[in-house]
Each structure stands twice: as C-alpha cells, then as structure tokens.
Amino acid sequence: MLFSWLQPYYQQYLASLSQGRAPASIIIAGHPGLGGRHLALEIARAFLCQNRSPSGPCGHCVSCQSLSRYSSSDLKVAYCSTAEEAGSDADFTHDCSGLIVPPEAARSTRTMRIDTMRKVPQFINESAVGGVGKVVIIDGAEKMTTGAANAILKTFEEPAPSTMIIMVARSLEMLLPTILSRASKVVIRDVPMEQAMEYLLNRENQRPPLIRRAFADPAEQEEKERTALEACEGLKSPVTPERAAIALSLSSLAPLEAMKMLLSGEDIKAINVVRTLVDGIHRGDPYDVELIDGLNKLSRTMQITLLSELVLEVLKYKAWVPVEQLPLILHGNAQILERLQGDHLFEAADLLRHLQDRPNIIPHRAPHALVRSWLQAFKKDFRARR
C-alpha cells in the first residue's frame, strides 16, 4: 500500500497513463524519507501491468505477480554501488527490494558508476518479456557524474517506444541540466504535520521496513518480523506524540526517516542530550563530560543533525516563534537557551553546516572539538547575562 501522502502524485501519473500521455522519463525528487523510491516502484508496477485499468494495476497478471516478489524481467534498478558490488552485478539488477530497504553499509563509498549507466540503453532496448514495455529505475541519480549522465543521454533524447526511465534523486538542483531538461519532474513536498503524526502514531506502521515477498513461507516471514521487532530498541518505550514530534524535527519532517529514528530510539537519546546540556548550563559545568558521553551514544550524523536543529530552534525562539512549534526546546525544557548570544549561535550554525557538507573529510573527533568550543561560549554568554 502506497503511503497516503504519495497518493496524489500516483493518481496524477495513473491519469496520464490512461490518457496515453505518460512521459518516457520521470525524475522523482525529495528527501529519501518521503518515499520517492516507493513511488517509483508503484509507477513501474502500473506501467508494466498487462491488464491495467484507470484505477491502477490489476495485481493478478504475470508482471504484477513478479513484482509482488520484488523482481521482474522487464524492470531493472540501477543502484549506487561500491566497486565490489558492481563486480558482482549488484549495481544493475532485476531485484528491486533495495528500493524498499536500501543497504546501510558503506554508503559513503557508493557512487553511480559510468559502467552501470552504460548497461541501461542495452537493457531498455531489448524486447519486453511481458509484452508491455521496459522500465529502468535509477536510484540515487544525483550521484551521476557528467560521464555517467552522458552514457544515457541519447536514451533520454530518443526514447524507444513503450519504455520508461525513472530517476530518484534527493533534489532537482543536484542533477545535471542536460538530464533535467529531458524529463518530467515530480517533486515530493513536505508532508503536512497532522498527516505525518497520524502515520507515526499508528501502531501498524511501527515496524521495521522488511521485504515481504508474496508466496514466501508464512512461518518464516513471521519469524523474521518477530526477530526484527525485538531488535527495535525504540519500541521498548511507547511512541508518544512527544517522541513523534522530536523525530520529525530531527528528520526534516520526513515520516519514513522519523519512523526509522523512533524504531532505533535515537529520538530518546537525542532529547536526553538536550536536557543534559541544559542541566550543565545550570550547574556551570566546565567539562561537559556527561554531555559528550550522551553525544557519543548517537551516530556521528545524528550528532551533527541534533546540534544543527537545536541551534536553529534557539534562533527561531529568539525570533518569537511559539515554543509549541519547537519540539527540542519544548520537550528538552531548553527555553533558557534563548539567553545565548545570537552571534555565537550563527557561528555554531556555520560550523555545523560545514560538518554536514563535508562529512567524509572531517576528522572523526572534530565534532567533539567544535561542540566543546561553542558550548563553552554558550555557557560564558549565559553566565555573563545572569
């Protein structure tokens, strides 16, 4: 079932498909936690269905049955890959399960390779096994180099009949102009807060994103789900509106990313860091040992995200944004941070943005050093204004 906030985009595509106006190439742009990969897969499912109707795929034909197993002879996915993955042909494969559960390991070393893109024209021009057409989904299209983009440019300019290329990217701005000018564009907008909260608080949704293949052994599938649920540290505490609001704040309001955070319990660790910061300021603690220990319980990426969002919320609070709209300040009891000097807040924001933009070249302990430096400045500000 497609997420509710993606339905308008999907219905618009179905309408164009039933009217014979479906584009041969589509770019789906948006935060990964908004579900662009899921939308791409559903569009491909509708396109390849042998008995589709204006309301969507039939769910019973050979193509639909194949895709219920997350594989189709007429669909291939181009994934960003490591050299090892490309060597084993995992970079361009019929297996589309990676769109539902993207691999976590070695993200920083994955790229969209030129050799992967060179495989696209050959596959898409082959005869369709199902008789309808061929589809290629390019996941992580923003990582294409100029050479990789040029490898598929002719396919974009002169699409074969009954073929479609779907690109999934973080944003349109990250794609090359030669690609942008030749594709239909779908930009997934932010999910309304009420809709995002409804999704996160629904107990049925509070489960890890497992691959549930049709016709798999039910007992085996059930055991996998039970094991995965037991491994979710975050579910040992109820998912409350407070936790959901914090997770959304730390995930750019992207529901799928927020759910991942809730399942892992990162939201609880993050808000505890905020509370520890506030306690340390009250105590005038010059060493921040407890605070650094709390930060170390978070992933490096989450450390930067938390501190960046906290600085942003403090700046908003100083600008009279209601505290009810600032989850970290509200639930971290951090209203007192409003007394910190604006210039130090802006300096901290710049430093943290530098870390976010260059995660692979910053030394591992650099976040701690920067955090210590501006936190000490914060405490001096606070003591000076008491």
N, C-alpha and C positions, 0 to 999 in steps of 0.2 A: 504494500500500500504506500503510495507516494505521500510525503508529508503535506499537510494542509496548506502551508504557505507556498508550496510549489505548484499547487493545482492550477492557479490562473495561467502560469506560463505553459503548462502542459496542455490545458484546454485550448489555448491560443494556437499551439502547434497542431493539435488534432483538427482544428477548424481549417487551417491552411492545407493540411494533408488531404482532408476530404474534398476540398475545393480544387485540388491539383496545383496548389501554389506553394508546396513545401520547398524550402531552399535546399540547394545541394550541399551547402556548407553552413554550419552554425557555430558561433562562439558563445559559450555559456560562461559568464564571468561573475565572480563573487567570492566572498570568504569561503574557504573549504568547509567550514562548519555550517554553512547554509544549505548544503546538499546538492550542489551542482552536479556532482558525479551521479547521484541517484536520478536526477532529471535527465541527464544524458542517456542513461541506460533505459529509462522508460520511453524516451523518444525513439531510440533504436528499436525497442520492442514493438512499438506501434508501426514503425516504418517497415519492418521485416515481416509482420503478421500476414499470413496468406489469406485470411478471411476477415480483415479488419472492417470495422464499421465507423460511422462518425463518432461513436462513443468510445472508440479505442480498440485495442487488440482483442481477439476472440478468447485467448487463453487456452485453446484446445488444439490448434494446428501444430504441425511439426516444429515450426520455428518457435512458437510460444512455449511448447513443451521443452525444447532445447534450452531456451533462455531461463526457464524455471530451474534448470540445473547450472545456470550461470556459464553457459557455453553455447556457441552457435557457429556453424560452418561459414556463415555469411557475415560474421561480425568478428573483428579483431580490435584489441585495445593496445595502443602504443603507450607504454609506461616509461617514466623516467627510470633510469637504471644505473647500477654500478657496472663496472667492466665485467665482473663475474656473472651478474645477472644477464647481461647482453650476450655473453658467451654461451649461456645455456638457453638462449632464445626466450627468456622470460620478459624481454623488453617489448616483444610484439607477439601477442598470443590470443588464442580464442577464449582463454579463461578471463572472464570479466568480473570475477569475485573481488579483485583488488579495488574495484570502484566502490564496493560496499565496506570492505575492511582493508584500507590502504596499509601497506607494510610500514612498520615503525623504524626498523633498524637502518642505520647508515643513510639517513635522509640527506645529510649534508653532502654526501659524495655522489648522489644521484643526479643525472642530467638527462636531457632529451638529446639523444645522440643522432648524428647525421646518418649513420648506418641504419638506425631504426626508421628514420623518415624515408630513407630510400626504399624500404620494403613496402611502404604504403601504396604507391602507384601500381606496383605489380599485383598486389592482392586485390585492390579495388577494381581493377580491370579484368579480373578473372570472371568466369561465368558463375552466376549465383546458383548455389546448390538448391536452395528453396524456391527458386524461380521468381523471387520478388526483386531482390537487389542486394547490394553490398553496403556495409557500414564500417567505418573506422572511427573509433573514439580516441582522441589524443589527450591523455591526462597529464596535466602539468605543462600546458602549451606555452606558458610564459617562460619556460626554461629553454625554449628553442633558440639556438644561435642563428645568425644570419644564414650560415651554410645549411643548417637543418631546415629552415624555412624555405630556402631556395629549392631544396630537394623535393618539396611537394607543391611548389608554386604553380607549375604547369597543370597539375591535377586540379588545383583551385580554379585556374583560369579557364580550363576546358574540361569540366566535369563530365564523366561518362554518364550515359542515361541510367536511371534507377540506381544511383549511388549517392552516398552522403558521408561527409566528414564532419564530425562533431569535436570541437575543441573545448576543453575545460581549463579555465585559467583563473588565477586569483583576481586579476583586474585587466581591463582592456588596455590600460596605459602601459602594461608590461609587454605587450605584443608588438611585433614589427608592423609598420604602416602597410607594407605590401600584403600582409595577411589580413589586417583589419579591413582593408578596402574591398575585399573579395568575399566577405561572409556576412550572413545575417547575424545580428547580435542580440543576446538575451542577457540582461544584467539583473541579477537577483538582488532585490532591495532588502533593506533591513526588515526583519520580522517584527510586527507590532508587539509591544511588551506583553499585552494580555494573551496573545496567541502563543508567544514563546513560553510564558509561565504555565499556560494550560498544558503544553507539551511536556514540560519538565516535571510537573507535579502529578502527571498521570502515571500510576504505578505500572501500567502495562508497558510503558516506554522505558522504565528504569531497569534496563538490562543491557549488557554489552552487545555491540553490533556483530553478531555471529552470522556466518553464512548458513542459511537454512535451505538446503537444496531439496527440490521436490524428489520424491521417490527414495529418499535416503532412509536408512533403518531408523524408525521412530525411537526405539530404545537407546540407540547410540546417540542420536541427536539430543534426546532428553538428558542424557548423562553429560554431554558436552555443555549444555546450557546450565545444568546444575553446578558443574565444576566452575564455569566462568562466573556465575553469580556469587559463589562462595569466595571467589578471589577479589570481589569488588569491595575494597575496604570502606569506600564511601557509603555503602548501603548498611553498614553497621549502625549508622545514625539515620533517623528519618530524613527524607528530603523535604525540607520545610520551605515556605515562601522566602524566608530569610536566606537560606542556603542557595535557592534558585536565583535570587536577585544578585547575590555575590558572584555566583558562577557566570551569569550573563554579563556582569560588569567586567569580569576578567577575560571574557571571550569575545569581545567586540559585538555583543548581542547576537552571537551565532548559536542557535539552540543545540546543534549537534556537538559543537565544541564544549558548550556549557554542560551538556549531559556527560560527556567524557570526564570532565572535571569532577562532577558530582559522584560519578561511579568510583573514581580513584580517591576521593576525599581530599583533593588538592585545595578545594574551596575552604575546608575547615582549617587546614594548615596555614592558608594564606591569611585568613581573618585573625588567626591567633598571632601571626607576625605583627599585624597592625596593632592589636591590643598590647602586645609586648613592647612595641615602640612607644605607645602612649604611656605605659607604666614606667618605662625607662626615663622618659622625659620628666614625669612627675618625681621620680626618685633622684634625678640628676646623675644617673649612672654614666660615668665617662668611658666605660669599656665596652658596653653593648654585647657582652658575651652571650647572654640569653637570646638576644635578637639575632645574632649571627647564627647561633645554633638553630633557631627557628627557620631562618632563610635556607640553611643547609638541608633542611628536610624537604625543600621544594626543588624541582628541576631547575636547571640554570635558566632555561627560557622563562619559566614561571616566576623566578626571582625578578627578572627584568620587567615582565608584564605587570606584576603586582606593584612594584615600586613606581613604574610609569603611571599606572592608573591611579595610584594613591596621590601622587603629585598633581595629576590632572584634576582629581576630585577636590583637593585642597584649594587649587586655583579657582575652581568653579564656586566653591563655598565662599571664598573671599569675594567673589563677584555676585553674591547674594542668590545663587541657585539654591532652592529649598533642599534641606538635608535629606528629605524623603526620596529625592532623586539621586542620592549619592550613597550607594549601599556600603562601601568600605568605611566611610566616615560614620554613617548611621549605626551600623552593626559593630563597628570597631570602637565605638564611643570616642571617636577621634576629633570631635568638634574643636578641641583645644588647639589643633594644628593650624587653625585659622590665624593664630597669632604669629606664625612664622613669616619672615620677610619674603616679599614677592620676588626680589632679585635672586635670592638663593633657590627659590622654587623653580624659577625659569632656568637657572644654571643646572639644577638637578635634572630637569626635563631634557635639556640639550644633551647632557652626558648619557642619560639613559637611552635617548634616541640613537646616539652614536653606537651604543652596545647592540641595540636591536638591528641596526642597519648593517653591522659588521660582525655577526656572531662567530664567524669561523676564524677571524684573525685576532680576536681579543683573548689575551691570556686567561686561563681558567679562573685565577683568583682576582682578576680585575674587578668583577662586580663587587666583591667584598671590599676592596680598597676604596672604590668610588662610593659605595654605600656608607662606609665608615666616615669618609671625608665630609659628605654633605649632611649626614646625620649629626655629626659633631657641630656643624654650622647651625643646623636647626636648633640644637639644644642651647647654643650660645645666644641665638636670637630669642629663644623662649625665656632664658634666664635674664636677658637684658631688659625684657619688657614686663617682668613680673612686678 
